[in-house]
Amino acid sequence: MRDQASTLRNLIQRRSADASVAASERARIVAFTSGKGGVGKSNLALNVAVAMAQAGTRVCLLDANPGSNNIDLLCGLNCYWNFGHVLTGAKSLGEVILKGPAGINVVSGVSGLLELAATDRSLDGSVHIDHHPTHKGSGYSHANLAGQVAALETAYDVLIIDAGTGLTESARRFTSVADVTFLVTTPEPTAIADAYATLKAWQGSVSSMPEVLVNRVDSAAQAKQILDRFSQTVEMFLRCPPPSGCWVAEDPVVPRAVAARHPFVETAPDGAATRDVRAIAKSLLAGAKPVRTQTLLERL
């Protein structure tokens, strides 16, 4: 893990050395959120990340669940050090990045980005990076932290954010800057109701409609029925275009993989849930890479 962290730290420093980063070099941002907990959002974020990495994509998974980071548990890691320690200056960003399954990288505690964004709304991300910051409580300057985050965007093809539940301000802000957002639900009426409540609460504050992902469906027919009814409700009561949708099948291998702390796309490569997750990953890979001049921190 130390060797990996050192390699990533050097990569971030090299990427940071050139302040004029081309807009086309910034990573695509994919967010996962849900109306309520317990619908499998974090597990889907992890497995989509692994599926994309298996296809040759450079992926970093950012755990932005405020107060309840669990991506490390799902993939057998121990993320004692997290982004909160970067904020205090105890660690650099490169030192808290861990290597996960299939070569993905994981950063925990990323909800702290909102705190950083709030400290200085004028950060432009085009700052000189101190390659030898002082640790142990001295803290980094805002410019140094902004530069590290900006460098992270150019070190990967995709940043996947586990944003927490959508009815929180934290999740709303992370999904507002994502290029693609998946709103995860299940066939349970309470989960569907909370997903709708999330969309209602988001009206006017997010730039694009999220894609509804129905997890743990018994069949494609059930998923399509749920998505059709959800879309009709959105059109009728929210007066906005219906969201697109996708689904992941109920699969007994998933809880076993969670118990083993390993992604199910690796433990069951031919499973029903894996098939659906690979389809989602393939769709994401087919999307155009965004071109934008602002950094993630600026947009937050």
N, C-alpha and C positions, 0 to 999 in steps of 0.2 A: 504494500500500500504506500509506503514512503517513497519508493522508487517511482511509482505511478504519479504521486502528488508532485514530485520534483519535476518530472517530465511535463506535466500539465502546467506547472508554474512557469517553466521556461517558455512553453508555448504561448501562454497568456502574455508574458513579457515581450516576446517577439512580436506578437500581434499588436501590442500596445505601443511599440516603438514608433510606428508610423501613425501619426495623429490623423492623417487624412485618409480615413477608411472609406472605400467606395461603398455607395449605398447598396449595391447589389451583393455585397459580401456579408451582409447581416443575416443571421439565422432566421429561419421561419419559426414562428412561435405558435404552439398548439397548447390550448388550455383544456383541462378537464375539471368540471364542476358538477354539482348535483343540488337538488332541492333539499335533500335530507341526507343524513349519514347512513351507512350500512347498505348502500346499493352497489358497492364494488368499484367505486370511482378510482381509488388509488391503485387497486390491482389492475384495472384496465389501462391506466396511464403507464404503469410499469411494463405491462405486456406489449402494448403498442410500441413503446420505446424499444424494447428488445427486438420486436419484429422488424422495425425499421433499421436497427443496427445490423441485424442479420442480412438485410438487403444491401449493406455496404454504406449506410448513412452514418455520419458522425452525429451522435445524439447525446445531449445532456438533459437529465431529468431533474427538475427543480421542485423540491417539496416545499410548497408554500402554505400548507395547512397550518393556520395559526394555533400554536399550543398543542398540536396533536400530530407531529410528524411521525409517519410510520412506513414510509417507503423503504427505509433501511431494514426494517423487520421483514418486509415482504421479500427482500432479495438477499437476506442473510448477511447484511453488513452491520457495522456498529458505527453510526454517525455521531460519536461523542462531540466532535468538533463540527460546528455548523456556521452558517452565515452570521449568526449573532456574534461569534467570536471574531469575525472579520470586522464587524462594526466597531468592536471595542479595541481593535488593533492587536489582539492576542495572536491572530493568525492572518495570513494573506489568503486571498481567494483560492489560489492554486493549492494551498495546503489543506483546505477543507474539502476538496473534490476527491471523491472516491471512485475507484473502478468497480463497476457492477457487472451483472451478467451480460454476455455477448459483447463486452467491450463498451457498454454505455457508461456514462459518468453520472454521478449522483451528488447533488448538493442539498443539504437539509437546512431548515430554518430560513428559507428564502422570503418568508413573509416580512423579514427585516428590511427588504428592499423598499417597502412602503415608508418605513421610518427614514431611510436614507433619502428617498425622493422628497419627503416633506421638509428636510432640513435646508435644502437649497434648490428652489425651483428654477434657478438660472443656470444650472450646470449644463454645459454643452457637450460633454463627452469627448471633446477634442483637446484633452489636457496632456501635459507631459507626465509620464509615469515614473515615480521613484522606484527603481528596480531593487533597492535595498532598504525597504522600510524598517523602522524600528518597532520591535514587538513588545510584548509584556506590558500592556496597559497604556502605552504612550499614545495609541490611537493614530489613525491615518487622517490626512486631510480629506475634505469632501472631494477635492479634485482627484486625489489618488484612488479613492473608492470608486468614483464614477468611471475613472479610466479602466479599472479592473473589470467592472461590469460591462463596459463597452467592448473590452477585449474578448470577454466571454462570448459575446454575440458573433464575433468573427471567427472564433475557434471551432465552431460547430455548424452543421447544416441545419439542425433542428433543436430548438429548446422546447421541451415538453414541461408544462407547469401543472402540477397537482394543486389546484387553486383553493380547495376547501369547498364548503357548501355555499351555494349561490346567494343565499339570503344575507350573507355577511358582506360588509363593506370591502373587506380584503379581497374576497373572491370577485366581486363586481369590478374592482379596479384592475385586477390581473386579467380578467376576461375581456375588459374593454380595450386592452392593448394587444390581444392575441389575433393572429391571422385566421385561425380556426378555433372554435370553441365547441366542445362536446358537453352537452347537458345530459348527464347520466341519470336514468331512472330504471325502474323495474316494473313488471306487470302489477305490482301491488297498488291498490287505489290510493293509499296515502303517499306513496312515492310519486305517482303521476300528478296528484293534486299539488304536491310541493314543487314539482318541476314547473307546473303552470304558474304557481305563485311567484316563482323566481322570474319567469319571463315577464309577468305583470309588473314586478318590482323594478325590472331593468328597463322598462320602456323609456326611450329617450336618452338613455345613458350609455348604451353600447352601440358601436358603429355597425355591427352586422348581426343578423339572427343566428343563434347557435344551432348546431346540428343536434337533434335529439337522439341519444343512444339508449336503446332499451336493452338492458342487461338481463340475463337469466330467462330468456323466453323459451317456451316449450316447442315452438315451431315458427317458421317464417310467416305462416298465416296469422298466428297470434300477434306477432310483431307488427305486421302490416295493419291489422285491425286497430291496435293501440295507436299507431302513428297517424292513421286516418282520422280517428276520433279526436286525437290531440290537435291535429291541424285544423279540423273543423271548429273546435272550441276557440283556438287562437284567432282564426279569421273572424268568427262571429263576435267575440267579446273584446278582443284587443285591437281589432280593425287593422291588422297588419298581415303581410304575406306569411303563409304557413312555413314552418321550419322544415328542412329536409331531415331525413332520418336514416338510421342504420340500427343494427342489433347484434347481440352476441348470445349464442345459445346457452341454455342451462347445461352444465357438464359436470359430472361427478368428480372429474379430475381436478377441478378448480379448488375446492376446499382442501383436497389432499396436498396440492401444490402450496397453498397458503400455509398449511401446517408444517410443511417441509421447508418453508421460507425459500421458495424457488419459483421463478416464473413458469406458468403452465405451458407457455409456447415452447419451452425447452423440455419440460418433463413429459409433455404429451404433444409432440409435433404434428400428429395426425388427428388430434381431437377436434370435436365440433366447435368448442370455444376458440381454439387456436385457428381454425379455418376462418372464422368470422373476424378475428383480430387481424389476421394477415390481410384480409380483404380491406379492412379499414386502413391499415398501414400502406397498402398498395395505392389506395385512393389518395392518401396524403402525399405520397411520393410523386404522384402524377400532377399535383398542383404546382402552379408557377411560384417560383421563389419571389418574395416581395422585394420591391425596391423602395427604400425609405431613407431619408436623411437624418431623422431623429433616432437617438439611441432608445433602448428600452427604458432607461431611467428618466429620460426627458418625457417620454410618453406617459409614464406613470405619474 
